[in-house]
């Protein structure tokens, strides 16, 4: 059984970040049947200010929040 954790979401974000922005939603990360998009969304909100090399910001809302992911400019 797969258990989604903050560490798993963080690793996904760091591994996915690129020089070009990527737009994603929680349900894109929660593709495993045991992972809840709601839990992923909570982790994304928590990690928004926690990531050093990756920028993560809420980009837009419709039915669900879209997040903009990229490499931080340092």
Secondary structure as UniProt FT lines:
FT   HELIX           6..16
FT   STRAND          22..24
FT   HELIX           26..29
FT   TURN            33..34
FT   HELIX           37..47
FT   TURN            48..50
FT   STRAND          54..61
FT   STRAND          65..71
//
